[in-house]
Amino acid sequence: MDLQPGGLLIWLVVGLIAGWAAGQFMKGSGFGLIGDIVVGIIGAFIGGTLFGFLMPGATVGLLGSIVVAFIGAVVLIVLLRALSGHRRFSWR
């Protein structure tokens, strides 16, 4: 899957939105501005990789990039909680 928003500023916005939304969805309060951006951008890579296996060659626009990054960020948070021994895996 090819994430198409392009440009550093857009990637930061996608990361911020996806990271914040994933933090809220996973019963948290987010990770702060920088943390949300980092979680969202790493989530975008994870989500892009996962969706790349499911739909090779597919492209998504800005909204699709946010959705893919959000899903990847949720996966990242679940993995981080599992590795840290955090007991709260539930979401809203």
N, C-alpha and C positions, 0 to 999 in steps of 0.2 A: 504494500500500500504506500502510495506516495502522498505525504502530507504537503499541502500546497499553499499555506498562507504566505510564505516567503517573507524575508526581511526580519532583522533582529528585533525590531520593536513589536512586530506582530507576534513573533514567537514568545516574547516576554508577556504580552497580553494573553495569549493562549495559555501559557504556563500559569499565569496568575489566576485566571478564571478557573481552569481545570483543577489546579491545586487547592484553591479555596473551596470549590464545590465538593471535591473529594473529601476534604477535611470536615466539612459540614455533614456530608452524607454518612461518613463513618463515625458519627457521634463525637465530633471534636469541635474545636473552635477555630480551626485553621492552624497554620504554623507561622504566622507573621508574613509580612510582605515578601521577604527574600525566601523564606521557607516554602511558601505557597508556589512561588515561581519555580524553585528548584524541583519540588515534588511534581508540579505540572509538566515541566520540561522532561524530566526523567520518565514521567508517566506517558508523555507523548512518544518517547522512544520505545517504551515497553508496549504500549497500545499499538503503535505502528508496526512493531515486529509481530505481535499476535495477529493483527488483522492482515498483515502481509502474507501470513501462512494461509489464512482463510480465504482471502480475495486477492490473489497475486495480480499486480498490474493495475489495481483500482486506484482511483484518485478521489480525494475529497476536498471540499472547499474549506472556508474558514469555520463554519459551524460544525462540519464533520470533523475537522481537526480538533476542535474543542471537545467534542463527544469522544473521539478516540483517545485524546489525552486524559480526559476524565476517567475513562475506563481503565487506562493504564495506571493512573495515579491511585485509583482504588486498589488495584492489584498490588501496587508498590506498598501501600499502607498495610494491607493484609500481610504481605511478606515481612515487612519490618516489624509488625506486631508479633508475628509468629516467631521470628528470630530473637526478639527481645524478651519473649516470655510474657508479653502483655496479654492479659486474659480477656479483654473486651474485643471480640471479633464481630460483634453484631453491628448492624446498620439500622437506620430508621425504617 
